[in-house]
C-alpha cells in the first residue's frame, strides 16, 4: 500500500521550533552541566555562579537557534521549505517536488520519529527533519498506516 499525501509547505518558524526541541531533547545533559556550574555556589557562595550558568545556557540555546535559522536561508536547503508531496510505503518515503522530480528516503536513514497530537516528525539528522501534519493525509486510515510502519520499523514505541 502506498500513502499519497497532499502538498505541504514546511514553514521556517515551525522547522526552527521542531529542530530546536529535538536538539534540546537529544542534548538534555547540557542542563546538568549548567546545574553543576550552579553547584559552585556551595564551594564559593557568590551569585555569579548562577549568572554565569544562565548566560552559558542562553548562549547555548542561541547558538542552536541561529544554526536552524541559518538552515532556512541556505540555498542547499531551500527544497525543504517548498510545497512537497509525499508517497510513503514500507520501503521508503518519496519526497516529491512535482510529478517528475522527487527524492527517495529509505527508512534506515530515519533515526527517530515523534508522534504528537497533530503531526509526525521524522528525524533524519540534527538539521534535517520531515514534518507530516495529520491534515495532509487524505483519510484517517492513511495516517494509521504510516503510524503502523513507524512502529514496525522501531522508530516509535507502541
Steps between C-alpha positions, in 0.01 A plus 500: 500500500622849415385805696491814286472828685381843401764762424637667810743785561709491819512851642840616623364589846357151544829348386704709744268412790500126423876480436584695818267278703666191350854619581408596855345155550809328362743713698315513832828452685594865427251602768686276746822687418325830573376352828855386586626854437228630732623251762820706515299722735550234768879534462522881475170672584455755224207582271734502197478119482130528418550796267783323317301176465197696375708690244666178381162329462350795311804512269474125437132526405570811293776313314258227389228753424735686266610173338143399420403849387802489269389168350180669385707753302743260328463431130567126552205463736245714312333179383400416860285812510317460168160338447566127505285190471597169655448141390556269795525123487676236707825529299549876478365851512493671162521877539349650183553854382276438198388204288849450352737614775534313824748360748467164675590470866548144624362418842849416631597866449236605753660505846187559707136599474278697733124482507310800632127567522490657152817396314787258443862618503752273331855589600771436241776691685532805725429744218270299274153385594175413330187654649178320409191670644194276514306740274713406196378140510196427284325299771551358848595156367802647320619660823453175692690309229796738529490464877505121468803521266679717756426245773617207283822681415559561872501878461227550761393293795156342494 
